[in-house]
Amino acid sequence: MKKRFLVFLLIFILAALSVCGCDDFWDDEETTGEIGEMTGSMHAEETGDTANPQTPHKTEPTPDVLPASAGSNIRSATILIYMNGSDLETKAGEASSDISEMLGSGIGNNVNVIIQTMGTKKWHDHGISSKTSQIYQIKNKELKLIKDDLGQLDCTVSKTLSDFIDFGKKNFPADRYMLILWDHGGGPVYGFGYDEWQSDESSLTLDEIQSALRENSDVGFDIIGMDCCIMANLETCYVLSPFCRYSVLSEDFESGLGWSYTEWMKLFESNPGISGPLLGKRIIDDMISANDKNYLAGGSSTMVLVNEGAVPDLMTRWKDYAYQNTDRLTGSNYSKLHKAIGRGFMEEFCSDWADDESFVTMDDYYVSDMLSIVENAGETGKLTEDLKISLKNCVAYFGHTSDKNELTGLAVSLPYGDRDFYNRLVSVYSKCGFDKEYIDWLGGFVSASGSDDYCDYSDFEESWCGWGTYGGGWETCDRDEDSEDWEYDYEEEIWYLVEDGNIYLYDDETDTMFFYDEYEDAVYYYDEEADDWFLTED
């Protein structure tokens, strides 16, 4: 299954006027943002409009404007794509379609794209072998075979992923790395991947992913993305946090379209030093837009860009909150009932899916949206507020299709009334390093009194206005999308505002406004006397 929702809003992206030239912004950035709206640590008191945004406050102007940076001086990157085509390729050619999107981007000179093909009994296009796993490189809009006859690799074992990462780092060294896992997703307990050559029960679990990343700990990934369903959860992010700066994940089921690769890869190729938040935002925006526009293959989708550096704190805050509110959490089932309808819809148009049995619901995987839990549980106090702040710090950007308003980016798994699920959870979590107290606490949900009493999220879904308005409470939120707040990034020491997809930054020490043009990857500053924008000098 694949998903669609998209999210992003970016967060800081510039070193302010104290930065001269193109410093390696990638090494210094930390972000918190959101979808459709941008978020940060605190809200500013004033707002602005798109045409002429008003600054939060002013100080004495500085005559000289130094150049600002929206990226880094990085000149090369490597994307490793662990592509397990599985039944998505056999039945509908979805992996081949995504490879075609990649080829159409023109990527391959400044950014290496290395693809390992596996797990599929019938590849439809590009001459990919169905008899053996292979490794390809995208170069000059062609798919170049660089390693053949690997045998039918089992994508559901740690060694296969570890060997692929090792191959990529040794043969395609670069200034920065990105890892994408392509296939089905089953949440933090069932994990990633369905390999047609293996047992239906086989999957690459979180502990196995963790093991592969540990064996290649000399590679620090800027982004780890999963083009698959329901992997945007606290547990997955916690496992990934030591190995990447950001992750791009879906809390919902994905439609058949999955990610949309052409435009963000084109942008990455033109600027391999683009900042992580900007690249993540573009991935999300492209994916959500494609799903919104394609009524046939698209579907309801969400996607989140997670600031992985903030995840350990979120785990601590969640446990503090959860232990204090055990009775509330076990008194009602907070798992979502949302159904995966993407495949069922396609059956009408594609006979190959006639025997598909993926019409499942989120509660089969115990997906419980974290913010929805907090708001519906009704508990207030310091632990609750600390958890909300920490959760918001993790959600760097969040996007969703126009028909989606029931998820907010990150979930947690609570095994309501399911002993078998819990037993599998214990096996995975204990190997990942989750502490015994937390694992034992989760066991209480197996016999929870509210296992069959599903929470009614209707009030929350109707009032939820997005992360950008969350700081003031959505009960009174203004749904006017043209009115958004300036926010302050304490790490970069700069104000920022995102409106209609444009990014504005304001340095209060020099009283200078900046505008970042994502497509030109250029930064402009505003001159009040001339009443016009001017390009900053490099």
One Martini backbone bead per residue (centre of mass of N, CA, C, O) as a GRO file, in nm:
protein
  538
    1MET     BB    1   0.102   0.031   0.013
    2LYS     BB    2   0.024   0.376  -0.017
    3LYS     BB    3   0.075   0.723   0.008
    4ARG     BB    4   0.002   1.053   0.072
    5PHE     BB    5   0.050   1.303   0.220
    6LEU     BB    6   0.158   1.620   0.311
    7VAL     BB    7   0.449   1.785   0.434
    8PHE     BB    8   0.549   2.095   0.535
    9LEU     BB    9   0.755   2.322   0.660
   10LEU     BB   10   0.970   2.522   0.741
   11ILE     BB   11   1.236   2.665   0.852
   12PHE     BB   12   1.489   2.747   0.884
   13ILE     BB   13   1.760   2.867   0.649
   14LEU     BB   14   1.954   3.081   0.777
   15ALA     BB   15   2.192   3.267   0.806
   16ALA     BB   16   2.244   3.542   0.905
   17LEU     BB   17   2.432   3.826   0.909
   18SER     BB   18   2.668   3.664   1.057
   19VAL     BB   19   2.682   3.526   0.783
   20CYS     BB   20   2.943   3.444   0.553
   21GLY     BB   21   2.860   3.292   0.296
   22CYS     BB   22   2.898   2.922   0.257
   23ASP     BB   23   2.814   2.754   0.489
   24ASP     BB   24   2.754   2.456   0.666
   25PHE     BB   25   2.433   2.436   0.734
   26TRP     BB   26   2.381   2.136   0.775
   27ASP     BB   27   2.544   2.113   1.053
   28ASP     BB   28   2.352   2.346   1.211
   29GLU     BB   29   2.070   2.247   1.175
   30GLU     BB   30   1.743   2.314   1.310
   31THR     BB   31   1.394   2.198   1.305
   32THR     BB   32   1.060   2.353   1.307
   33GLY     BB   33   0.741   2.264   1.165
   34GLU     BB   34   0.492   2.257   0.891
   35ILE     BB   35   0.184   2.229   0.740
   36GLY     BB   36   0.095   2.498   0.561
   37GLU     BB   37   0.249   2.560   0.818
   38MET     BB   38   0.462   2.724   1.036
   39THR     BB   39   0.694   2.621   1.289
   40GLY     BB   40   0.800   2.672   1.635
   41SER     BB   41   0.871   2.760   1.947
   42MET     BB   42   0.732   3.049   1.886
   43HIS     BB   43   0.519   3.314   1.881
   44ALA     BB   44   0.453   3.592   1.741
   45GLU     BB   45   0.274   3.897   1.765
   46GLU     BB   46   0.298   3.931   1.458
   47THR     BB   47   0.185   3.985   1.126
   48GLY     BB   48   0.166   3.896   0.770
   49ASP     BB   49   0.174   3.945   0.435
   50THR     BB   50   0.275   3.841   0.132
   51ALA     BB   51   0.338   4.115  -0.010
   52ASN     BB   52   0.383   4.271   0.300
   53PRO     BB   53   0.546   4.186   0.545
   54GLN     BB   54   0.550   4.216   0.887
   55THR     BB   55   0.747   4.289   1.128
   56PRO     BB   56   0.786   4.223   1.454
   57HIS     BB   57   1.050   4.411   1.485
   58LYS     BB   58   1.269   4.696   1.546
   59THR     BB   59   1.581   4.833   1.462
   60GLU     BB   60   1.861   4.953   1.382
   61PRO     BB   61   2.002   4.996   1.096
   62THR     BB   62   2.219   4.839   0.859
   63PRO     BB   63   2.408   4.918   0.588
   64ASP     BB   64   2.530   4.631   0.572
   65VAL     BB   65   2.473   4.344   0.361
   66LEU     BB   66   2.506   4.026   0.409
   67PRO     BB   67   2.529   3.722   0.310
   68ALA     BB   68   2.309   3.453   0.270
   69SER     BB   69   2.221   3.111   0.363
   70ALA     BB   70   2.034   2.812   0.218
   71GLY     BB   71   2.292   2.624   0.253
   72SER     BB   72   2.572   2.471   0.103
   73ASN     BB   73   2.899   2.357  -0.024
   74ILE     BB   74   2.782   2.117  -0.136
   75ARG     BB   75   2.846   1.886  -0.437
   76SER     BB   76   2.750   1.600  -0.314
   77ALA     BB   77   2.540   1.298  -0.356
   78THR     BB   78   2.369   1.005  -0.203
   79ILE     BB   79   2.117   0.777  -0.312
   80LEU     BB   80   1.959   0.510  -0.138
   81ILE     BB   81   1.758   0.245  -0.290
   82TYR     BB   82   1.540   0.018  -0.128
   83MET     BB   83   1.387  -0.190  -0.373
   84ASN     BB   84   1.083  -0.353  -0.298
   85GLY     BB   85   0.846  -0.433  -0.515
   86SER     BB   86   0.670  -0.664  -0.509
   87ASP     BB   87   0.327  -0.648  -0.563
   88LEU     BB   88   0.342  -0.358  -0.671
   89GLU     BB   89   0.488  -0.453  -0.932
   90THR     BB   90   0.350  -0.713  -1.031
   91LYS     BB   91   0.049  -0.577  -1.047
   92ALA     BB   92   0.135  -0.236  -1.118
   93GLY     BB   93   0.427  -0.105  -1.166
   94GLU     BB   94   0.529   0.104  -0.935
   95ALA     BB   95   0.837   0.096  -0.943
   96SER     BB   96   0.875   0.167  -1.241
   97SER     BB   97   0.735   0.442  -1.224
   98ASP     BB   98   0.939   0.569  -1.025
   99ILE     BB   99   1.186   0.537  -1.204
  100SER     BB  100   1.079   0.719  -1.429
  101GLU     BB  101   1.074   0.973  -1.256
  102MET     BB  102   1.377   0.980  -1.202
  103LEU     BB  103   1.471   0.995  -1.499
  104GLY     BB  104   1.308   1.271  -1.555
  105SER     BB  105   1.500   1.462  -1.368
  106GLY     BB  106   1.826   1.437  -1.439
  107ILE     BB  107   1.969   1.276  -1.248
  108GLY     BB  108   2.350   1.194  -1.179
  109ASN     BB  109   2.592   1.404  -1.132
  110ASN     BB  110   2.564   1.534  -0.833
  111VAL     BB  111   2.359   1.285  -0.789
  112ASN     BB  112   2.340   0.981  -0.666
  113VAL     BB  113   2.155   0.686  -0.790
  114ILE     BB  114   2.092   0.391  -0.597
  115ILE     BB  115   1.953   0.068  -0.697
  116GLN     BB  116   1.789  -0.200  -0.531
  117THR     BB  117   1.656  -0.499  -0.660
  118MET     BB  118   1.361  -0.671  -0.518
  119GLY     BB  119   1.098  -0.901  -0.429
  120THR     BB  120   1.019  -0.983  -0.745
  121LYS     BB  121   0.842  -1.171  -0.996
  122LYS     BB  122   0.760  -0.891  -1.176
  123TRP     BB  123   0.910  -0.696  -1.398
  124HIS     BB  124   0.804  -0.434  -1.631
  125ASP     BB  125   1.075  -0.252  -1.657
  126HIS     BB  126   1.403  -0.157  -1.769
  127GLY     BB  127   1.522  -0.462  -1.765
  128ILE     BB  128   1.453  -0.595  -1.508
  129SER     BB  129   1.513  -0.857  -1.314
  130SER     BB  130   1.333  -1.156  -1.190
  131LYS     BB  131   1.584  -1.362  -1.111
  132THR     BB  132   1.750  -1.113  -0.986
  133SER     BB  133   1.935  -0.917  -0.815
  134GLN     BB  134   2.012  -0.558  -0.838
  135ILE     BB  135   2.227  -0.279  -0.947
  136TYR     BB  136   2.167   0.070  -0.995
  137GLN     BB  137   2.222   0.361  -1.209
  138ILE     BB  138   2.166   0.701  -1.253
  139LYS     BB  139   2.241   0.812  -1.597
  140ASN     BB  140   2.153   1.011  -1.837
  141LYS     BB  141   1.852   0.899  -1.824
  142GLU     BB  142   1.964   0.617  -1.719
  143LEU     BB  143   1.971   0.264  -1.651
  144LYS     BB  144   2.253   0.138  -1.486
  145LEU     BB  145   2.422  -0.152  -1.472
  146ILE     BB  146   2.651  -0.253  -1.187
  147LYS     BB  147   2.499  -0.522  -1.058
  148ASP     BB  148   2.488  -0.869  -1.090
  149ASP     BB  149   2.396  -1.168  -0.974
  150LEU     BB  150   2.277  -1.174  -0.650
  151GLY     BB  151   2.027  -1.299  -0.636
  152GLN     BB  152   1.764  -1.366  -0.410
  153LEU     BB  153   1.726  -1.134  -0.212
  154ASP     BB  154   1.655  -1.068   0.128
  155CYS     BB  155   1.486  -0.784   0.240
  156THR     BB  156   1.417  -0.904   0.554
  157VAL     BB  157   1.724  -0.866   0.616
  158SER     BB  158   1.987  -0.702   0.750
  159LYS     BB  159   2.223  -0.773   0.555
  160THR     BB  160   2.108  -0.651   0.296
  161LEU     BB  161   2.110  -0.358   0.392
  162SER     BB  162   2.404  -0.339   0.486
  163ASP     BB  163   2.540  -0.409   0.213
  164PHE     BB  164   2.420  -0.172   0.055
  165ILE     BB  165   2.540   0.059   0.218
  166ASP     BB  166   2.833  -0.031   0.183
  167PHE     BB  167   2.838  -0.008  -0.123
  168GLY     BB  168   2.768   0.293  -0.146
  169LYS     BB  169   3.002   0.421   0.027
  170LYS     BB  170   3.243   0.290  -0.142
  171ASN     BB  171   3.138   0.368  -0.454
  172PHE     BB  172   2.964   0.656  -0.351
  173PRO     BB  173   3.105   0.898  -0.243
  174ALA     BB  174   2.999   1.177  -0.029
  175ASP     BB  175   2.886   1.457   0.144
  176ARG     BB  176   2.599   1.310   0.125
  177TYR     BB  177   2.309   1.121   0.259
  178MET     BB  178   2.046   0.894   0.140
  179LEU     BB  179   1.758   0.697   0.254
  180ILE     BB  180   1.539   0.457   0.081
  181LEU     BB  181   1.237   0.283   0.157
  182TRP     BB  182   1.069   0.050  -0.069
  183ASP     BB  183   0.720  -0.027   0.017
  184HIS     BB  184   0.593  -0.172   0.271
  185GLY     BB  185   0.406  -0.102   0.577
  186GLY     BB  186   0.358  -0.204   0.956
  187GLY     BB  187   0.502  -0.059   1.155
  188PRO     BB  188   0.694  -0.116   1.449
  189VAL     BB  189   0.639  -0.432   1.454
  190TYR     BB  190   0.633  -0.534   1.147
  191GLY     BB  191   0.744  -0.319   0.955
  192PHE     BB  192   0.933  -0.384   0.661
  193GLY     BB  193   0.824  -0.553   0.401
  194TYR     BB  194   0.749  -0.756   0.099
  195ASP     BB  195   0.856  -1.073  -0.010
  196GLU     BB  196   0.779  -1.289  -0.269
  197TRP     BB  197   1.023  -1.504  -0.187
  198GLN     BB  198   0.888  -1.507   0.088
  199SER     BB  199   0.733  -1.504   0.357
  200ASP     BB  200   0.451  -1.339   0.467
  201GLU     BB  201   0.592  -1.292   0.765
  202SER     BB  202   0.814  -1.136   0.647
  203SER     BB  203   1.039  -0.878   0.784
  204LEU     BB  204   1.178  -0.557   0.849
  205THR     BB  205   1.268  -0.477   1.142
  206LEU     BB  206   1.375  -0.243   1.357
  207ASP     BB  207   1.620  -0.407   1.464
  208GLU     BB  208   1.733  -0.462   1.175
  209ILE     BB  209   1.772  -0.173   1.090
  210GLN     BB  210   1.955  -0.094   1.323
  211SER     BB  211   2.182  -0.295   1.262
  212ALA     BB  212   2.256  -0.183   0.980
  213LEU     BB  213   2.327   0.105   1.079
  214ARG     BB  214   2.547   0.027   1.283
  215GLU     BB  215   2.737  -0.111   1.064
  216ASN     BB  216   2.713   0.209   0.930
  217SER     BB  217   2.804   0.457   1.133
  218ASP     BB  218   2.989   0.626   0.922
  219VAL     BB  219   2.699   0.699   0.824
  220GLY     BB  220   2.537   1.011   0.787
  221PHE     BB  221   2.215   1.082   0.752
  222ASP     BB  222   2.010   1.328   0.655
  223ILE     BB  223   1.798   1.121   0.517
  224ILE     BB  224   1.522   0.910   0.609
  225GLY     BB  225   1.308   0.722   0.395
  226MET     BB  226   0.955   0.602   0.362
  227ASP     BB  227   0.788   0.441   0.092
  228CYS     BB  228   0.529   0.394   0.307
  229CYS     BB  229   0.339   0.274   0.550
  230ILE     BB  230   0.293   0.347   0.887
  231MET     BB  231   0.601   0.490   1.005
  232ALA     BB  232   0.493   0.746   1.173
  233ASN     BB  233   0.658   0.692   1.467
  234LEU     BB  234   0.815   0.695   1.759
  235GLU     BB  235   0.972   0.427   1.733
  236THR     BB  236   1.109   0.472   1.460
  237CYS     BB  237   1.244   0.745   1.528
  238TYR     BB  238   1.413   0.637   1.765
  239VAL     BB  239   1.585   0.441   1.593
  240LEU     BB  240   1.690   0.668   1.380
  241SER     BB  241   1.823   0.913   1.541
  242PRO     BB  242   2.142   0.828   1.534
  243PHE     BB  243   2.144   0.829   1.182
  244CYS     BB  244   1.976   1.109   1.153
  245ARG     BB  245   1.827   1.422   1.104
  246TYR     BB  246   1.598   1.310   0.911
  247SER     BB  247   1.253   1.219   0.844
  248VAL     BB  248   1.030   1.049   0.600
  249LEU     BB  249   0.683   0.995   0.681
  250SER     BB  250   0.390   0.782   0.727
  251GLU     BB  251   0.087   0.760   0.917
  252ASP     BB  252  -0.043   0.647   0.676
  253PHE     BB  253  -0.164   0.536   0.410
  254GLU     BB  254  -0.076   0.458   0.086
  255SER     BB  255  -0.091   0.500  -0.226
  256GLY     BB  256   0.005   0.403  -0.542
  257LEU     BB  257   0.198   0.654  -0.581
  258GLY     BB  258   0.333   0.779  -0.363
  259TRP     BB  259   0.594   0.914  -0.441
  260SER     BB  260   0.727   1.212  -0.602
  261TYR     BB  261   1.037   1.240  -0.787
  262THR     BB  262   1.112   1.454  -1.006
  263GLU     BB  263   1.130   1.748  -0.874
  264TRP     BB  264   1.315   1.694  -0.624
  265MET     BB  265   1.549   1.578  -0.790
  266LYS     BB  266   1.597   1.824  -0.962
  267LEU     BB  267   1.669   2.008  -0.726
  268PHE     BB  268   1.903   1.840  -0.610
  269GLU     BB  269   2.082   1.844  -0.864
  270SER     BB  270   2.108   2.164  -0.867
  271ASN     BB  271   2.130   2.132  -0.521
  272PRO     BB  272   2.317   1.941  -0.305
  273GLY     BB  273   2.312   2.180  -0.061
  274ILE     BB  274   2.046   2.166   0.032
  275SER     BB  275   1.851   2.184   0.278
  276GLY     BB  276   1.677   1.961   0.458
  277PRO     BB  277   1.403   2.108   0.492
  278LEU     BB  278   1.364   2.178   0.191
  279LEU     BB  279   1.373   1.893   0.080
  280GLY     BB  280   1.149   1.772   0.255
  281LYS     BB  281   0.926   1.961   0.165
  282ARG     BB  282   0.931   1.883  -0.135
  283ILE     BB  283   0.858   1.589  -0.105
  284ILE     BB  284   0.584   1.638   0.028
  285ASP     BB  285   0.449   1.831  -0.171
  286ASP     BB  286   0.462   1.642  -0.419
  287MET     BB  287   0.302   1.405  -0.299
  288ILE     BB  288   0.038   1.554  -0.229
  289SER     BB  289  -0.024   1.680  -0.503
  290ALA     BB  290  -0.048   1.415  -0.664
  291ASN     BB  291  -0.285   1.297  -0.492
  292ASP     BB  292  -0.488   1.533  -0.533
  293LYS     BB  293  -0.491   1.511  -0.865
  294ASN     BB  294  -0.528   1.185  -0.855
  295TYR     BB  295  -0.822   1.006  -0.872
  296LEU     BB  296  -0.721   0.715  -0.939
  297ALA     BB  297  -0.428   0.665  -0.772
  298GLY     BB  298  -0.497   0.826  -0.549
  299GLY     BB  299  -0.504   0.956  -0.199
  300SER     BB  300  -0.508   0.967   0.114
  301SER     BB  301  -0.261   1.188   0.277
  302THR     BB  302   0.047   1.177   0.469
  303MET     BB  303   0.334   1.381   0.590
  304VAL     BB  304   0.659   1.379   0.763
  305LEU     BB  305   0.901   1.590   0.913
  306VAL     BB  306   1.167   1.484   1.119
  307ASN     BB  307   1.333   1.587   1.405
  308GLU     BB  308   1.557   1.371   1.536
  309GLY     BB  309   1.690   1.540   1.774
  310ALA     BB  310   1.392   1.546   1.936
  311VAL     BB  311   1.310   1.245   2.008
  312PRO     BB  312   1.423   1.165   2.287
  313ASP     BB  313   1.250   1.372   2.438
  314LEU     BB  314   0.976   1.259   2.351
  315MET     BB  315   1.005   0.988   2.491
  316THR     BB  316   1.023   1.101   2.776
  317ARG     BB  317   0.754   1.263   2.775
  318TRP     BB  318   0.568   1.028   2.712
  319LYS     BB  319   0.625   0.852   2.962
  320ASP     BB  320   0.548   1.054   3.175
  321TYR     BB  321   0.257   1.082   3.078
  322ALA     BB  322   0.165   0.781   3.056
  323TYR     BB  323   0.206   0.689   3.351
  324GLN     BB  324   0.004   0.906   3.472
  325ASN     BB  325  -0.231   0.805   3.231
  326THR     BB  326  -0.323   0.504   3.231
  327ASP     BB  327  -0.632   0.504   3.278
  328ARG     BB  328  -0.704   0.672   3.029
  329LEU     BB  329  -0.562   0.490   2.808
  330THR     BB  330  -0.723   0.215   2.899
  331GLY     BB  331  -1.033   0.336   2.881
  332SER     BB  332  -0.952   0.376   2.569
  333ASN     BB  333  -0.945   0.340   2.220
  334TYR     BB  334  -0.689   0.512   2.016
  335SER     BB  335  -0.729   0.373   1.768
  336LYS     BB  336  -0.758   0.373   1.436
  337LEU     BB  337  -1.023   0.320   1.170
  338HIS     BB  338  -0.891   0.372   0.920
  339LYS     BB  339  -0.899   0.304   0.577
  340ALA     BB  340  -0.761   0.123   0.306
  341ILE     BB  341  -0.863   0.231  -0.033
  342GLY     BB  342  -0.670   0.231  -0.277
  343ARG     BB  343  -0.693  -0.065  -0.385
  344GLY     BB  344  -0.997  -0.097  -0.407
  345PHE     BB  345  -1.030   0.126  -0.620
  346MET     BB  346  -0.845  -0.014  -0.842
  347GLU     BB  347  -1.015  -0.265  -0.917
  348GLU     BB  348  -1.198  -0.116  -1.129
  349PHE     BB  349  -0.922  -0.065  -1.326
  350CYS     BB  350  -0.751  -0.328  -1.212
  351SER     BB  351  -0.743  -0.667  -1.238
  352ASP     BB  352  -0.480  -0.735  -1.072
  353TRP     BB  353  -0.649  -0.643  -0.793
  354ALA     BB  354  -0.887  -0.850  -0.741
  355ASP     BB  355  -0.708  -1.022  -0.507
  356ASP     BB  356  -0.696  -0.809  -0.307
  357GLU     BB  357  -0.625  -0.777   0.075
  358SER     BB  358  -0.568  -0.451   0.172
  359PHE     BB  359  -0.839  -0.406   0.336
  360VAL     BB  360  -0.757  -0.209   0.595
  361THR     BB  361  -0.693  -0.104   0.928
  362MET     BB  362  -0.534   0.080   1.166
  363ASP     BB  363  -0.615  -0.104   1.413
  364ASP     BB  364  -0.438  -0.347   1.318
  365TYR     BB  365  -0.170  -0.148   1.409
  366TYR     BB  366  -0.206   0.059   1.637
  367VAL     BB  367  -0.285   0.363   1.551
  368SER     BB  368  -0.190   0.648   1.758
  369ASP     BB  369  -0.234   0.967   1.781
  370MET     BB  370  -0.073   1.172   1.990
  371LEU     BB  371  -0.236   1.439   1.995
  372SER     BB  372  -0.515   1.309   2.012
  373ILE     BB  373  -0.476   1.183   2.282
  374VAL     BB  374  -0.418   1.433   2.454
  375GLU     BB  375  -0.689   1.580   2.388
  376ASN     BB  376  -0.895   1.340   2.458
  377ALA     BB  377  -0.804   1.280   2.755
  378GLY     BB  378  -0.801   1.576   2.918
  379GLU     BB  379  -0.529   1.636   3.029
  380THR     BB  380  -0.356   1.848   3.255
  381GLY     BB  381  -0.039   2.007   3.265
  382LYS     BB  382   0.295   1.983   3.256
  383LEU     BB  383   0.324   1.709   3.107
  384THR     BB  384   0.139   1.788   2.875
  385GLU     BB  385   0.289   2.043   2.777
  386ASP     BB  386   0.563   1.910   2.730
  387LEU     BB  387   0.464   1.714   2.513
  388LYS     BB  388   0.363   1.920   2.307
  389ILE     BB  389   0.631   2.065   2.262
  390SER     BB  390   0.796   1.816   2.175
  391LEU     BB  391   0.619   1.738   1.935
  392LYS     BB  392   0.653   2.003   1.780
  393ASN     BB  393   0.968   1.981   1.754
  394CYS     BB  394   0.954   1.724   1.564
  395VAL     BB  395   0.763   1.880   1.366
  396ALA     BB  396   0.891   2.026   1.090
  397TYR     BB  397   0.679   1.887   0.881
  398PHE     BB  398   0.333   1.895   0.747
  399GLY     BB  399   0.122   1.691   0.528
  400HIS     BB  400  -0.196   1.705   0.336
  401THR     BB  401  -0.469   1.634   0.205
  402SER     BB  402  -0.775   1.791   0.165
  403ASP     BB  403  -0.924   1.516   0.306
  404LYS     BB  404  -0.721   1.551   0.562
  405ASN     BB  405  -0.803   1.560   0.941
  406GLU     BB  406  -0.685   1.308   1.161
  407LEU     BB  407  -0.380   1.381   1.143
  408THR     BB  408  -0.039   1.506   1.285
  409GLY     BB  409   0.229   1.280   1.216
  410LEU     BB  410   0.233   1.112   1.503
  411ALA     BB  411   0.268   0.793   1.648
  412VAL     BB  412   0.146   0.522   1.864
  413SER     BB  413   0.171   0.197   2.015
  414LEU     BB  414  -0.130   0.029   2.144
  415PRO     BB  415  -0.213  -0.308   2.254
  416TYR     BB  416  -0.531  -0.360   2.225
  417GLY     BB  417  -0.626  -0.682   2.306
  418ASP     BB  418  -0.326  -0.805   2.190
  419ARG     BB  419  -0.115  -1.061   2.245
  420ASP     BB  420   0.037  -1.117   1.979
  421PHE     BB  421   0.133  -0.831   1.930
  422TYR     BB  422   0.286  -0.798   2.196
  423ASN     BB  423   0.490  -1.028   2.156
  424ARG     BB  424   0.621  -0.892   1.912
  425LEU     BB  425   0.696  -0.632   2.050
  426VAL     BB  426   0.892  -0.744   2.257
  427SER     BB  427   1.099  -0.857   2.055
  428VAL     BB  428   1.166  -0.583   1.919
  429TYR     BB  429   1.209  -0.372   2.151
  430SER     BB  430   1.432  -0.524   2.310
  431LYS     BB  431   1.639  -0.501   2.060
  432CYS     BB  432   1.625  -0.168   2.047
  433GLY     BB  433   1.629  -0.049   2.367
  434PHE     BB  434   1.386  -0.064   2.520
  435ASP     BB  435   1.263  -0.039   2.816
  436LYS     BB  436   1.117  -0.253   3.039
  437GLU     BB  437   0.906  -0.069   3.164
  438TYR     BB  438   0.762   0.003   2.898
  439ILE     BB  439   0.697  -0.280   2.798
  440ASP     BB  440   0.531  -0.361   3.046
  441TRP     BB  441   0.323  -0.134   3.025
  442LEU     BB  442   0.204  -0.228   2.749
  443GLY     BB  443   0.077  -0.495   2.864
  444GLY     BB  444  -0.184  -0.352   2.987
  445PHE     BB  445  -0.346  -0.339   2.702
  446VAL     BB  446  -0.445  -0.630   2.670
  447SER     BB  447  -0.650  -0.576   2.944
  448ALA     BB  448  -0.808  -0.340   2.869
  449SER     BB  449  -1.116  -0.197   2.933
  450GLY     BB  450  -1.108  -0.015   2.639
  451SER     BB  451  -1.059  -0.195   2.379
  452ASP     BB  452  -1.374  -0.160   2.250
  453ASP     BB  453  -1.352   0.165   2.307
  454TYR     BB  454  -1.366   0.393   2.080
  455CYS     BB  455  -1.254   0.686   1.998
  456ASP     BB  456  -1.393   1.008   1.943
  457TYR     BB  457  -1.255   1.239   1.692
  458SER     BB  458  -1.449   1.457   1.572
  459ASP     BB  459  -1.387   1.719   1.729
  460PHE     BB  460  -1.089   1.734   1.659
  461GLU     BB  461  -1.110   1.731   1.345
  462GLU     BB  462  -1.287   2.000   1.332
  463SER     BB  463  -1.061   2.186   1.503
  464TRP     BB  464  -0.818   2.123   1.350
  465CYS     BB  465  -0.555   2.360   1.204
  466GLY     BB  466  -0.271   2.302   1.279
  467TRP     BB  467   0.051   2.376   1.377
  468GLY     BB  468   0.051   2.690   1.334
  469THR     BB  469  -0.208   2.718   1.554
  470TYR     BB  470  -0.149   2.550   1.816
  471GLY     BB  471  -0.030   2.749   2.026
  472GLY     BB  472  -0.337   2.890   2.054
  473GLY     BB  473  -0.541   2.702   1.976
  474TRP     BB  474  -0.802   2.561   1.782
  475GLU     BB  475  -1.068   2.668   1.904
  476THR     BB  476  -0.966   2.982   1.788
  477CYS     BB  477  -0.891   2.951   1.508
  478ASP     BB  478  -0.769   3.086   1.210
  479ARG     BB  479  -0.860   2.995   0.871
  480ASP     BB  480  -0.684   3.211   0.750
  481GLU     BB  481  -0.425   3.154   0.527
  482ASP     BB  482  -0.316   3.469   0.515
  483SER     BB  483  -0.275   3.422   0.838
  484GLU     BB  484   0.050   3.440   0.979
  485ASP     BB  485   0.309   3.371   1.193
  486TRP     BB  486   0.565   3.472   1.346
  487GLU     BB  487   0.880   3.309   1.412
  488TYR     BB  488   1.130   3.176   1.636
  489ASP     BB  489   1.472   3.084   1.593
  490TYR     BB  490   1.703   2.999   1.833
  491GLU     BB  491   1.937   2.874   1.672
  492GLU     BB  492   1.944   3.108   1.432
  493GLU     BB  493   1.838   3.386   1.519
  494ILE     BB  494   1.543   3.400   1.359
  495TRP     BB  495   1.290   3.505   1.173
  496TYR     BB  496   0.980   3.348   1.044
  497LEU     BB  497   0.785   3.307   0.728
  498VAL     BB  498   0.501   3.129   0.587
  499GLU     BB  499   0.356   3.206   0.258
  500ASP     BB  500   0.243   3.057  -0.009
  501GLY     BB  501   0.543   2.910  -0.009
  502ASN     BB  502   0.691   3.141   0.124
  503ILE     BB  503   1.012   3.270   0.250
  504TYR     BB  504   1.067   3.453   0.548
  505LEU     BB  505   1.321   3.673   0.688
  506TYR     BB  506   1.427   3.822   1.017
  507ASP     BB  507   1.662   4.065   1.132
  508ASP     BB  508   1.663   4.251   1.428
  509GLU     BB  509   1.956   4.372   1.440
  510THR     BB  510   1.933   4.489   1.117
  511ASP     BB  511   1.657   4.527   0.989
  512THR     BB  512   1.616   4.256   0.794
  513MET     BB  513   1.476   4.132   0.501
  514PHE     BB  514   1.401   3.804   0.372
  515PHE     BB  515   1.403   3.606   0.062
  516TYR     BB  516   1.326   3.274  -0.046
  517ASP     BB  517   1.415   3.104  -0.349
  518GLU     BB  518   1.375   2.778  -0.414
  519TYR     BB  519   1.426   2.755  -0.730
  520GLU     BB  520   1.693   2.945  -0.730
  521ASP     BB  521   1.849   2.948  -0.467
  522ALA     BB  522   1.776   3.244  -0.346
  523VAL     BB  523   1.863   3.560  -0.184
  524TYR     BB  524   1.669   3.830  -0.056
  525TYR     BB  525   1.655   4.179   0.008
  526TYR     BB  526   1.510   4.458   0.178
  527ASP     BB  527   1.458   4.794   0.058
  528GLU     BB  528   1.300   5.065   0.181
  529GLU     BB  529   1.380   5.301  -0.004
  530ALA     BB  530   1.325   5.129  -0.276
  531ASP     BB  531   1.099   4.922  -0.248
  532ASP     BB  532   1.285   4.645  -0.276
  533TRP     BB  533   1.439   4.361  -0.412
  534PHE     BB  534   1.766   4.203  -0.343
  535LEU     BB  535   2.041   4.039  -0.422
  536THR     BB  536   2.259   3.860  -0.270
  537GLU     BB  537   2.585   3.825  -0.212
  538ASP     BB  538   2.843   3.577  -0.237
   0.00000   0.00000   0.00000
